[in-house]
Amino acid sequence: MEQAEFIWMNGEFLPWGEAKVHVLTHGLHYGTGVFEGIRAYDGEMGTAVFRHREHLERLHQSANLYHMEIPYSVEEMRSATLELIARNGLSHCYIRPLATRGYGVMGLNPLEAPVDTIIAVWPWGSYLGDDGKTNGIRAKISSWRRFSADALIPHAKASGQYLNSVLAKVESVKAGYDEAIMLDGDGVVSEGSGENIFVVRDGRLIEPPQTASVLDGISRRTIHALAADAGIEVVSRNIARAELYLADEVFLTGTAAEVVPVREIDDRPIGSGKPGPITIQLQKMYDDAVNGRGGRHHDWLDPVPMSAGADPGDA
């Protein structure tokens, strides 16, 4: 991980190495935290955060689902993020807001534990690699099933839930693949270990429904809008495992991964074994959107006033 200079923690701008929590922090023991992944791009409008407010709203929604009250509003966290990027002098970066149950309570009832709120920013390239974005990745259907909605809350981006994804990711990497694709408890396609999934068949986009234990991804919503711009129909329905092998194209979406073609699943080539035309089209449209090109969806971009916090000595 490439470090930045400052982290925002509980209302203060701290040097990177001084942003610490106690070893008996509740979230460290029980996974009681929620987080987001956001990106800022150095595009035609200058440095701007992509779909900033939507991500922070989802952070607060995730917290509410787990009975957490974040002590900072969406607007306060938005302003803190913009200033943090400026103080760190970053023209593009990954952004990680985190709200987690803090020190003071042990045991499974977290309601009396304080809530620590952190925002970190740092340079981070494509999650699945530049080659993966260009040429596609190899994926494996994981033996680990995506957790069900009667066990945890798929609509929340909660820290402890990602142990499920860790198991799938490690299994796929150890087997020589780039990523895992998870099925839900009923054996239908759910999502990647950290991404939503889309299938292309006969010129249409098909995605698993929200009832298939998927996270309602911000990048997923972005693809919906871009597909509408391009006149491409999007269908939400259950997807059988075999449909992945028979697909014309498959791609993954996520803030960290962006839009990534899947060229092979379980050693079977998808379509021609290369990124397909609809994937390439939507990938370009996504890249244009996050960089402020093309004249559409500028409302998705939250510009960073780089003069904000210019004197880091105030921290």
SERO-4910 file (N, C-alpha, C, O; in steps of 0.05 Angstrom, whole numbers):
BEGIN
 pado doro    nc1    nc2    nc3   cac1   cac2   cac3    cc1    cc2    cc3    oc1    oc2    oc3
  Met    A     17    -24      0      0      0      0     18     25      0     36     27     16
  Glu    A     11     43    -18     25     69    -19     13     88      0    -11     95     -2
  Gln    A     28     98     19     18    115     40     14    144     30     28    153     12
  Ala    A     -6    157     42     -9    186     39      2    199     64     13    186     82
  Glu    A     -2    225     66      9    240     89    -10    241    113     -2    239    136
  Phe    A    -36    244    107    -56    248    128    -79    229    126    -86    220    104
  Ile    A    -92    222    149   -117    208    151   -135    225    168   -127    237    188
  Trp    A   -161    225    161   -181    239    177   -193    218    196   -202    197    188
  Met    A   -193    224    222   -203    205    242   -217    220    264   -206    237    278
  Asn    A   -243    214    267   -260    226    288   -257    257    288   -255    269    310
  Gly    A   -258    268    264   -258    297    263   -232    311    261   -230    336    260
  Glu    A   -210    296    262   -183    308    261   -167    298    238   -170    275    229
  Phe    A   -149    315    227   -130    306    206   -105    298    221    -91    315    232
  Leu    A    -99    272    219    -76    261    234    -54    252    214    -61    243    192
  Pro    A    -29    253    222     -8    240    205    -15    211    202    -25    198    220
  Trp    A     -9    200    178    -16    172    171     -9    153    193    -26    136    200
  Gly    A     15    154    204     23    135    224     11    138    251     15    121    269
  Glu    A     -3    160    256    -15    165    282    -45    158    284    -57    162    305
  Ala    A    -56    149    262    -85    142    262    -87    113    272    -83     94    256
  Lys    A    -93    110    297    -92     84    310   -117     79    327   -132     97    335
  Val    A   -123     53    331   -144     45    349   -133     26    370   -111     14    366
  His    A   -147     22    392   -139      5    413   -141    -25    405   -158    -32    388
  Val    A   -124    -42    416   -125    -70    408   -151    -84    417   -158   -105    407
  Leu    A   -165    -72    436   -191    -83    445   -215    -69    432   -237    -70    442
  Thr    A   -210    -56    410   -231    -44    394   -252    -66    386   -244    -87    377
  His    A   -277    -60    390   -298    -80    385   -298    -90    356   -301   -114    352
  Gly    A   -294    -72    337   -294    -80    309   -272    -99    302   -274   -115    284
  Leu    A   -249    -97    316   -227   -114    311   -233   -143    319   -223   -162    307
  His    A   -249   -146    340   -256   -173    350   -280   -185    337   -281   -209    333
  Tyr    A   -300   -169    329   -325   -180    320   -333   -170    292   -354   -178    282
  Gly    A   -317   -154    279   -323   -145    252   -346   -125    250   -358   -122    229
  Thr    A   -351   -111    273   -374    -92    274   -366    -65    262   -360    -46    276
  Gly    A   -366    -64    236   -359    -39    222   -372    -39    194   -380    -60    184
  Val    A   -373    -16    182   -383    -14    155   -363      5    140   -350     21    152
  Phe    A   -362      1    114   -342     16     99   -352     21     70   -372     10     62
  Glu    A   -337     38     56   -342     43     28   -316     43     13   -295     47     25
  Gly    A   -317     39    -13   -295     43    -31   -303     64    -52   -323     60    -65
  Ile    A   -288     86    -54   -295    108    -71   -270    115    -87   -247    109    -78
  Arg    A   -272    127   -110   -249    136   -125   -252    166   -133   -274    176   -139
  Ala    A   -229    179   -133   -227    206   -145   -209    204   -169   -189    190   -169
  Tyr    A   -217    217   -191   -203    216   -216   -193    244   -224   -205    264   -218
  Asp    A   -171    244   -238   -160    269   -249   -169    271   -277   -155    263   -296
  Gly    A   -193    282   -281   -205    283   -307   -207    311   -318   -192    329   -311
  Glu    A   -226    315   -336   -228    340   -350   -238    363   -332   -236    386   -339
  Met    A   -250    356   -309   -259    376   -290   -238    381   -268   -244    394   -248
  Gly    A   -214    369   -272   -195    369   -250   -201    345   -232   -216    327   -240
  Thr    A   -189    344   -209   -194    322   -190   -223    323   -180   -232    344   -170
  Ala    A   -237    300   -183   -265    299   -175   -271    271   -165   -260    251   -175
  Val    A   -288    269   -144   -296    244   -133   -321    234   -147   -340    249   -152
  Phe    A   -320    208   -155   -341    197   -171   -364    186   -153   -359    169   -136
  Arg    A   -388    196   -157   -412    188   -143   -408    188   -113   -414    170    -98
  His    A   -396    210   -104   -388    214    -76   -411    211    -57   -410    195    -38
  Arg    A   -431    228    -61   -454    228    -42   -468    201    -41   -475    192    -19
  Glu    A   -471    187    -64   -485    161    -63   -469    141    -46   -482    125    -32
  His    A   -443    142    -48   -427    123    -31   -430    130     -2   -434    111     14
  Leu    A   -429    155      5   -432    162     34   -460    157     44   -463    150     68
  Glu    A   -480    161     27   -507    154     36   -509    124     41   -522    115     60
  Arg    A   -496    108     24   -497     79     28   -482     71     53   -490     52     68
  Leu    A   -460     85     60   -446     80     85   -465     84    108   -466     67    126
  His    A   -480    105    109   -498    110    131   -521     90    131   -530     82    152
  Gln    A   -530     82    107   -551     61    106   -540     35    118   -555     21    132
  Ser    A   -516     27    110   -504      3    121   -502      4    151   -508    -15    165
  Ala    A   -494     27    162   -491     31    191   -518     27    204   -521     14    225
  Asn    A   -539     39    192   -566     37    204   -575      8    205   -588      0    224
  Leu    A   -569     -7    184   -577    -35    184   -564    -51    206   -575    -71    215
  Tyr    A   -541    -42    215   -527    -56    237   -529    -40    263   -512    -42    281
  His    A   -550    -23    266   -555     -9    291   -532      9    300   -527     12    324
  Met    A   -519     21    280   -497     40    286   -506     68    278   -518     72    257
  Glu    A   -499     87    295   -504    115    287   -477    129    283   -462    133    302
  Ile    A   -471    135    258   -446    149    251   -448    178    262   -467    192    255
  Pro    A   -429    187    278   -431    214    290   -426    237    271   -424    260    280
  Tyr    A   -423    232    245   -418    253    226   -438    249    203   -443    227    194
  Ser    A   -449    271    194   -469    270    172   -455    264    145   -431    265    143
  Val    A   -472    258    125   -461    254     98   -446    279     89   -424    277     78
  Glu    A   -457    302     94   -445    327     85   -418    332    100   -399    342     88
  Glu    A   -417    326    126   -393    330    141   -371    311    131   -348    319    128
  Met    A   -378    286    124   -358    267    114   -350    275     86   -327    271     79
  Arg    A   -368    285     70   -362    294     43   -341    317     45   -321    316     31
  Ser    A   -346    337     61   -328    359     63   -300    350     74   -280    359     64
  Ala    A   -301    332     93   -275    322    104   -259    307     83   -235    309     82
  Thr    A   -273    292     66   -260    276     45   -247    295     25   -224    291     17
  Leu    A   -261    315     16   -250    334     -3   -226    348      8   -206    352     -6
  Glu    A   -227    356     33   -204    370     45   -181    350     49   -158    358     46
  Leu    A   -187    325     56   -166    306     60   -150    301     34   -126    299     34
  Ile    A   -165    299     12   -151    295    -14   -133    319    -20   -111    316    -29
  Ala    A   -144    343    -15   -128    367    -20   -104    368     -2    -82    375    -11
  Arg    A   -107    363     24    -84    363     42    -62    344     34    -38    349     38
  Asn    A    -71    321     23    -51    301     14    -40    307    -13    -22    293    -23
  Gly    A    -51    327    -26    -41    335    -53    -44    314    -74    -27    311    -92
  Leu    A    -66    298    -72    -70    276    -91    -88    284   -114   -110    295   -109
  Ser    A    -80    280   -138    -97    286   -161   -116    263   -168   -137    268   -180
  His    A   -109    239   -160   -127    216   -163   -121    197   -140    -98    195   -131
  Cys    A   -142    183   -130   -137    166   -107   -161    147   -102   -183    152   -113
  Tyr    A   -156    127    -86   -177    110    -75   -185    122    -48   -167    132    -33
  Ile    A   -210    120    -40   -220    132    -15   -234    110      1   -251     96     -9
  Arg    A   -226    107     26   -237     87     44   -249    100     69   -235    105     88
  Pro    A   -276    106     68   -289    114     93   -296     88    110   -303     68     98
  Leu    A   -293     90    135   -298     67    153   -311     77    179   -301     97    191
  Ala    A   -332     64    187   -344     69    213   -344     43    228   -355     23    219
  Thr    A   -332     43    251   -329     17    266   -334     21    295   -328     42    307
  Arg    A   -345      0    308   -349      1    337   -321      2    351   -303    -14    345
  Gly    A   -318     21    369   -292     26    381   -288     12    408   -300     -8    414
  Tyr    A   -269     23    423   -261     12    449   -280     19    471   -290     41    472
  Gly    A   -284      0    489   -300      5    513   -319    -16    521   -328    -17    544
  Val    A   -326    -34    502   -345    -55    508   -334    -81    495   -323    -81    473
  Met    A   -337   -103    510   -330   -129    499   -355   -147    501   -371   -144    519
  Gly    A   -357   -165    483   -381   -182    482   -397   -176    457   -391   -158    442
  Leu    A   -418   -192    453   -433   -191    428   -454   -168    427   -464   -163    405
  Asn    A   -459   -155    449   -477   -132    448   -460   -107    443   -446    -98    462
  Pro    A   -461    -95    420   -443    -73    414   -455    -45    419   -442    -25    414
  Leu    A   -480    -44    428   -495    -19    427   -483      3    444   -488     26    439
  Glu    A   -468     -4    465   -456     17    482   -428     24    473   -416     43    484
  Ala    A   -418     11    453   -391     17    443   -392     43    426   -411     47    411
  Pro    A   -371     60    429   -371     84    412   -366     77    383   -357     55    377
  Val    A   -372     95    365   -368     91    337   -344    109    328   -346    133    329
  Asp    A   -323     96    319   -300    111    308   -305    114    278   -314     96    264
  Thr    A   -298    138    268   -303    144    239   -277    153    227   -263    171    237
  Ile    A   -269    139    205   -243    144    193   -247    148    163   -265    136    151
  Ile    A   -231    165    151   -229    167    122   -199    167    114   -184    183    125
  Ala    A   -192    148     97   -164    147     87   -165    149     56   -184    140     43
  Val    A   -144    162     45   -141    164     16   -113    157      9    -94    163     24
  Trp    A   -109    143    -14    -83    137    -23    -83    129    -53   -105    121    -63
  Pro    A    -61    131    -67    -61    122    -94    -63     91    -96    -50     77    -82
  Trp    A    -81     82   -114    -85     53   -117    -95     49   -145   -115     59   -154
  Gly    A    -80     33   -160    -87     26   -188   -110      7   -189   -124      2   -169
  Ser    A   -115     -3   -213   -138    -22   -217   -135    -47   -200   -114    -59   -199
  Tyr    A   -156    -53   -186   -156    -75   -167   -148   -102   -179   -134   -118   -167
  Leu    A   -158   -107   -204   -151   -132   -217   -130   -129   -239   -126   -147   -256
  Gly    A   -116   -106   -238    -93   -102   -256   -100    -90   -283   -122    -94   -293
  Asp    A    -82    -74   -293    -86    -61   -319    -89    -82   -342   -105    -78   -360
  Asp    A    -74   -103   -340    -76   -124   -361   -104   -137   -360   -115   -143   -381
  Gly    A   -114   -141   -336   -141   -152   -333   -162   -135   -345   -181   -145   -358
  Lys    A   -160   -108   -341   -179    -90   -353   -178    -90   -384   -198    -88   -397
  Thr    A   -154    -94   -394   -150    -93   -423   -157   -120   -437   -171   -120   -457
  Asn    A   -147   -141   -425   -149   -167   -439   -168   -187   -426   -174   -208   -437
  Gly    A   -178   -180   -402   -196   -197   -388   -182   -215   -368   -158   -218   -369
  Ile    A   -198   -225   -349   -187   -241   -327   -198   -270   -329   -217   -276   -343
  Arg    A   -184   -287   -314   -193   -315   -311   -207   -318   -284   -196   -309   -264
  Ala    A   -231   -329   -283   -246   -332   -259   -253   -361   -253   -253   -378   -271
  Lys    A   -258   -366   -228   -266   -393   -219   -291   -391   -203   -295   -373   -187
  Ile    A   -310   -410   -208   -333   -412   -191   -324   -422   -164   -313   -444   -162
  Ser    A   -329   -407   -143   -320   -414   -117   -337   -437   -104   -361   -439   -109
  Ser    A   -324   -453    -88   -338   -473    -73   -352   -460    -49   -370   -472    -37
  Trp    A   -344   -436    -42   -356   -421    -20   -380   -406    -30   -378   -390    -49
  Arg    A   -404   -410    -18   -428   -397    -27   -430   -369    -14   -421   -365      8
  Arg    A   -442   -351    -29   -447   -324    -18   -468   -327      4   -488   -341      2
  Phe    A   -463   -313     27   -480   -315     50   -509   -306     43   -513   -289     25
  Ser    A   -528   -318     56   -556   -312     50   -567   -289     66   -555   -281     87
  Ala    A   -589   -278     57   -601   -255     70   -614   -262     97   -622   -244    112
  Asp    A   -617   -288    103   -628   -295    129   -605   -301    149   -610   -310    172
  Ala    A   -580   -296    141   -557   -299    159   -544   -273    164   -538   -266    187
  Leu    A   -539   -257    143   -528   -231    145   -543   -212    127   -565   -219    118
  Ile    A   -532   -188    121   -547   -168    106   -532   -162     80   -514   -145     81
  Pro    A   -538   -174     58   -523   -169     33   -524   -140     25   -505   -130     11
  His    A   -545   -125     32   -546    -97     24   -528    -78     40   -525    -55     34
  Ala    A   -517    -89     61   -498    -73     77   -469    -80     69   -463   -103     63
  Lys    A   -452    -60     68   -424    -64     62   -410    -65     89   -398    -45     98
  Ala    A   -412    -88    102   -403    -91    130   -377   -107    131   -373   -126    117
  Ser    A   -360    -98    149   -333   -109    151   -332   -139    155   -320   -153    139
  Gly    A   -346   -149    175   -345   -177    182   -355   -195    160   -346   -218    157
  Gln    A   -374   -185    144   -385   -202    122   -364   -209    102   -368   -229     88
  Tyr    A   -343   -194    100   -323   -199     79   -305   -222     84   -288   -229     67
  Leu    A   -307   -235    107   -293   -260    111   -303   -281     90   -287   -297     81
  Asn    A   -328   -279     84   -340   -296     63   -325   -292     36   -319   -312     22
  Ser    A   -321   -267     29   -307   -261      4   -277   -268      5   -266   -276    -15
  Val    A   -265   -265     29   -237   -272     32   -233   -302     26   -214   -309     12
  Leu    A   -251   -318     37   -248   -347     31   -249   -353      1   -234   -369     -9
  Ala    A   -268   -340    -12   -271   -345    -41   -247   -334    -57   -237   -347    -75
  Lys    A   -238   -311    -49   -215   -298    -64   -190   -315    -60   -176   -320    -80
  Val    A   -184   -323    -36   -160   -339    -31   -161   -365    -45   -141   -374    -57
  Glu    A   -184   -378    -45   -187   -404    -59   -181   -400    -89   -167   -417   -101
  Ser    A   -191   -379   -101   -187   -374   -130   -158   -368   -136   -147   -378   -155
  Val    A   -145   -352   -119   -117   -344   -124    -99   -368   -121    -81   -372   -137
  Lys    A   -104   -384   -100    -87   -408    -96    -91   -428   -119    -72   -444   -124
  Ala    A   -114   -428   -132   -118   -446   -154   -108   -435   -181   -110   -448   -202
  Gly    A    -97   -410   -180    -85   -399   -204   -102   -381   -220    -96   -374   -243
  Tyr    A   -125   -372   -208   -143   -354   -222   -140   -326   -211   -127   -321   -191
  Asp    A   -153   -307   -226   -152   -279   -217   -174   -272   -198   -170   -255   -180
  Glu    A   -197   -284   -200   -220   -276   -184   -239   -300   -181   -238   -319   -196
  Ala    A   -256   -297   -161   -277   -317   -155   -304   -307   -163   -309   -283   -161
  Ile    A   -321   -325   -172   -349   -319   -176   -365   -336   -157   -361   -361   -156
  Met    A   -383   -324   -142   -397   -338   -120   -426   -344   -128   -439   -327   -141
  Leu    A   -436   -367   -121   -464   -374   -124   -477   -369    -97   -464   -368    -76
  Asp    A   -504   -365    -98   -518   -362    -72   -526   -389    -61   -519   -410    -72
  Gly    A   -541   -389    -40   -549   -414    -27   -566   -432    -44   -568   -456    -39
  Asp    A   -579   -421    -64   -595   -436    -83   -580   -445   -107   -591   -459   -125
  Gly    A   -554   -438   -109   -538   -447   -131   -540   -430   -156   -530   -438   -177
  Val    A   -552   -406   -154   -552   -388   -177   -530   -367   -173   -520   -363   -151
  Val    A   -523   -354   -195   -500   -335   -195   -507   -311   -177   -529   -300   -178
  Ser    A   -487   -304   -160   -491   -281   -142   -473   -258   -151   -483   -238   -162
  Glu    A   -447   -260   -145   -428   -238   -152   -400   -248   -149   -395   -271   -142
  Gly    A   -381   -231   -156   -353   -237   -152   -346   -233   -122   -364   -226   -107
  Ser    A   -321   -239   -115   -314   -236    -87   -316   -207    -78   -319   -201    -54
  Gly    A   -313   -188    -97   -315   -160    -90   -327   -143   -112   -323   -119   -113
  Glu    A   -342   -156   -130   -353   -141   -153   -381   -153   -160   -387   -176   -154
  Asn    A   -397   -136   -172   -422   -146   -185   -415   -158   -212   -394   -153   -223
  Ile    A   -433   -175   -222   -428   -189   -247   -450   -184   -267   -473   -182   -260
  Phe    A   -443   -181   -292   -462   -178   -315   -455   -199   -336   -432   -205   -341
  Val    A   -476   -210   -348   -474   -229   -370   -486   -216   -395   -507   -203   -393
  Val    A   -473   -220   -418   -484   -210   -443   -493   -234   -460   -477   -252   -465
  Arg    A   -518   -234   -467   -528   -255   -485   -547   -242   -505   -566   -228   -497
  Asp    A   -543   -246   -531   -560   -236   -552   -564   -206   -550   -587   -196   -554
  Gly    A   -543   -192   -543   -544   -163   -543   -556   -150   -518   -559   -126   -517
  Arg    A   -565   -167   -499   -576   -156   -474   -558   -161   -451   -542   -180   -451
  Leu    A   -560   -143   -431   -545   -147   -405   -564   -162   -386   -587   -155   -383
  Ile    A   -553   -183   -374   -568   -198   -354   -552   -197   -328   -528   -201   -328
  Glu    A   -565   -191   -306   -552   -189   -280   -568   -204   -259   -592   -207   -262
  Pro    A   -555   -214   -239   -570   -227   -217   -588   -207   -203   -580   -183   -201
  Pro    A   -611   -215   -194   -629   -196   -179   -618   -191   -151   -601   -206   -141
  Gln    A   -628   -171   -138   -620   -165   -111   -627   -187    -92   -615   -189    -70
  Thr    A   -645   -204    -99   -652   -227    -82   -632   -249    -83   -634   -269    -68
  Ala    A   -611   -247   -100   -590   -267   -102   -566   -260    -84   -543   -266    -91
  Ser    A   -572   -246    -62   -552   -239    -42   -530   -221    -53   -507   -223    -46
  Val    A   -538   -202    -72   -518   -184    -83   -518   -158    -68   -538   -150    -56
  Leu    A   -495   -145    -68   -493   -117    -59   -504    -99    -81   -497   -103   -105
  Asp    A   -520    -80    -74   -530    -61    -94   -508    -41   -100   -507    -19    -89
  Gly    A   -490    -49   -118   -466    -33   -123   -471     -7   -137   -489     -4   -153
  Ile    A   -455     13   -129   -457     39   -142   -447     37   -171   -459     49   -189
  Ser    A   -426     21   -176   -417     16   -204   -439      1   -219   -442      6   -243
  Arg    A   -452    -17   -206   -475    -32   -219   -496    -12   -228   -506    -14   -250
  Arg    A   -503      7   -211   -523     27   -218   -513     45   -241   -528     53   -259
  Thr    A   -487     50   -241   -475     66   -262   -478     52   -289   -484     64   -309
  Ile    A   -473     25   -289   -476     10   -314   -505     11   -324   -510     12   -348
  His    A   -524     10   -305   -552     12   -313   -557     38   -329   -570     37   -350
  Ala    A   -547     60   -319   -551     86   -332   -536     87   -358   -547     97   -378
  Leu    A   -512     77   -359   -496     78   -384   -509     59   -405   -509     66   -429
  Ala    A   -519     37   -397   -532     19   -416   -557     32   -427   -563     29   -451
  Ala    A   -572     47   -410   -595     61   -420   -587     82   -441   -600     85   -461
  Asp    A   -564     96   -435   -554    116   -455   -548    102   -482   -553    114   -503
  Ala    A   -538     78   -481   -530     64   -505   -552     47   -518   -548     35   -538
  Gly    A   -576     48   -505   -599     33   -516   -596      3   -512   -607    -13   -527
  Ile    A   -582     -5   -491   -578    -34   -485   -597    -42   -463   -597    -29   -441
  Glu    A   -612    -62   -467   -632    -71   -447   -617    -86   -424   -598   -101   -429
  Val    A   -626    -81   -400   -616    -94   -376   -638   -110   -364   -660   -100   -358
  Val    A   -633   -136   -359   -652   -154   -348   -641   -165   -321   -619   -175   -321
  Ser    A   -657   -163   -300   -649   -174   -274   -665   -200   -270   -689   -200   -268
  Arg    A   -651   -222   -268   -663   -248   -264   -642   -268   -254   -618   -263   -256
  Asn    A   -652   -290   -243   -633   -311   -235   -617   -321   -259   -628   -324   -281
  Ile    A   -591   -326   -254   -573   -336   -275   -562   -363   -266   -549   -365   -245
  Ala    A   -566   -383   -281   -555   -410   -275   -525   -410   -281   -515   -395   -297
  Arg    A   -511   -427   -266   -482   -429   -270   -475   -434   -299   -456   -421   -309
  Ala    A   -489   -452   -312   -482   -460   -339   -485   -436   -359   -472   -436   -379
  Glu    A   -503   -417   -352   -506   -394   -369   -481   -377   -371   -476   -364   -391
  Leu    A   -464   -378   -351   -439   -364   -352   -421   -375   -374   -409   -361   -389
  Tyr    A   -421   -402   -376   -404   -415   -396   -415   -410   -424   -400   -410   -444
  Leu    A   -441   -406   -426   -454   -402   -453   -456   -373   -461   -466   -367   -482
  Ala    A   -447   -355   -443   -451   -327   -448   -434   -317   -472   -413   -329   -478
  Asp    A   -444   -296   -485   -428   -283   -505   -405   -267   -492   -383   -266   -503
  Glu    A   -411   -254   -470   -392   -238   -455   -399   -239   -425   -422   -243   -418
  Val    A   -379   -235   -408   -383   -232   -380   -365   -210   -370   -341   -209   -379
  Phe    A   -374   -193   -353   -356   -173   -341   -364   -167   -312   -387   -172   -304
  Leu    A   -345   -157   -297   -348   -150   -269   -347   -120   -266   -333   -107   -281
  Thr    A   -361   -110   -246   -360    -81   -240   -357    -77   -210   -367    -91   -193
  Gly    A   -342    -56   -204   -338    -48   -176   -320    -23   -176   -306    -17   -195
  Thr    A   -322     -7   -154   -306     17   -153   -276     12   -155   -262     25   -170
  Ala    A   -267     -8   -141   -238    -15   -142   -231    -27   -168   -210    -20   -180
  Ala    A   -248    -46   -178   -242    -60   -203   -249    -44   -228   -237    -48   -249
  Glu    A   -269    -26   -225   -281    -12   -248   -296    -31   -266   -313    -46   -255
  Val    A   -291    -32   -292   -305    -51   -310   -284    -70   -321   -266    -62   -336
  Val    A   -287    -96   -314   -266   -115   -321   -278   -139   -337   -296   -152   -326
  Pro    A   -269   -144   -361   -279   -167   -376   -270   -193   -363   -248   -194   -352
  Val    A   -286   -213   -366   -279   -240   -357   -276   -257   -383   -296   -262   -397
  Arg    A   -252   -266   -388   -247   -280   -413   -250   -310   -410   -252   -325   -430
  Glu    A   -249   -320   -385   -249   -349   -381   -261   -355   -353   -254   -341   -334
  Ile    A   -278   -375   -351   -289   -384   -326   -286   -414   -324   -295   -428   -342
  Asp    A   -274   -423   -303   -269   -452   -299   -256   -464   -323   -263   -486   -332
  Asp    A   -236   -451   -335   -220   -460   -357   -236   -462   -383   -227   -474   -403
  Arg    A   -260   -449   -383   -276   -448   -408   -275   -420   -419   -281   -401   -404
  Pro    A   -267   -416   -444   -267   -389   -455   -296   -378   -457   -315   -393   -464
  Ile    A   -299   -352   -451   -325   -339   -453   -326   -326   -481   -309   -309   -487
  Gly    A   -346   -333   -497   -348   -323   -524   -323   -329   -540   -316   -352   -543
  Ser    A   -310   -308   -550   -286   -312   -566   -261   -316   -548   -239   -320   -559
  Gly    A   -265   -313   -522   -242   -314   -504   -228   -287   -502   -206   -285   -489
  Lys    A   -240   -267   -513   -229   -240   -512   -251   -221   -503   -275   -228   -505
  Pro    A   -245   -197   -493   -266   -178   -486   -284   -173   -509   -275   -168   -532
  Gly    A   -310   -174   -504   -330   -171   -525   -338   -142   -530   -330   -124   -515
  Pro    A   -352   -137   -552   -358   -109   -560   -375    -93   -540   -370    -69   -537
  Ile    A   -395   -106   -528   -411    -91   -508   -395    -85   -483   -398    -63   -472
  Thr    A   -379   -104   -474   -362    -98   -452   -343    -75   -457   -340    -57   -441
  Ile    A   -331    -75   -481   -312    -54   -488   -327    -27   -490   -316     -7   -482
  Gln    A   -351    -28   -501   -367     -3   -504   -373      9   -476   -369     32   -471
  Leu    A   -383     -8   -458   -391      2   -431   -366      9   -415   -367     27   -399
  Gln    A   -344     -5   -419   -319      2   -405   -310     30   -413   -302     46   -396
  Lys    A   -312     36   -439   -304     62   -448   -323     84   -438   -315    105   -430
  Met    A   -349     78   -438   -368     97   -428   -364    102   -398   -367    125   -389
  Tyr    A   -357     81   -383   -352     84   -355   -327    102   -351   -327    120   -335
  Asp    A   -306     96   -367   -281    112   -365   -286    141   -372   -275    159   -359
  Asp    A   -303    146   -392   -310    173   -399   -325    187   -376   -320    210   -370
  Ala    A   -344    172   -364   -360    184   -342   -343    192   -318   -346    213   -307
  Val    A   -325    174   -310   -309    180   -286   -289    202   -291   -280    215   -272
  Asn    A   -282    207   -316   -263    228   -323   -276    253   -334   -263    272   -343
  Gly    A   -303    254   -333   -317    278   -341   -317    283   -371   -320    306   -380
  Arg    A   -314    262   -387   -313    265   -416   -341    259   -428   -357    244   -415
  Gly    A   -347    270   -451   -371    263   -465   -395    280   -459   -416    277   -473
  Gly    A   -393    298   -440   -415    317   -435   -439    306   -419   -458    320   -415
  Arg    A   -438    281   -411   -460    269   -396   -452    263   -367   -428    258   -361
  His    A   -472    263   -350   -468    254   -322   -447    270   -306   -434    258   -289
  His    A   -444    295   -312   -425    311   -296   -435    314   -267   -419    320   -249
  Asp    A   -461    309   -263   -472    310   -236   -461    287   -218   -464    287   -194
  Trp    A   -448    267   -231   -436    245   -216   -409    253   -204   -398    238   -187
  Leu    A   -398    276   -212   -371    283   -204   -372    306   -183   -386    325   -186
  Asp    A   -357    302   -162   -355    321   -140   -327    333   -139   -309    320   -129
  Pro    A   -323    357   -151   -296    368   -154   -282    373   -127   -295    380   -107
  Val    A   -256    369   -126   -240    374   -103   -228    402   -105   -213    407   -123
  Pro    A   -235    420    -87   -222    446    -87   -193    443    -76   -190    442    -52
  Met    A   -174    442    -93   -146    436    -85   -134    457    -67   -112    452    -55
  Ser    A   -147    480    -64   -137    500    -45   -146    494    -17   -135    505      2
  Ala    A   -166    476    -14   -175    470     13   -154    457     29   -140    439     20
  Gly    A   -150    467     53   -131    454     71   -103    456     61    -87    438     67
  Ala    A    -96    477     47    -70    478     34    -47    479     54    -24    472     48
  Asp    A    -53    488     78    -33    490     99    -36    466    117    -51    467    137
  Pro    A    -22    444    112    -25    419    129    -16    424    157    -21    407    174
  Gly    A     -3    446    163      5    451    191    -19    455    209    -17    453    233
  Asp    A    -43    461    197    -67    464    213    -76    438    225    -93    438    243
  Ala    A    -66    416    214    -75    390    224    -67    385    253    -73    365    265
***
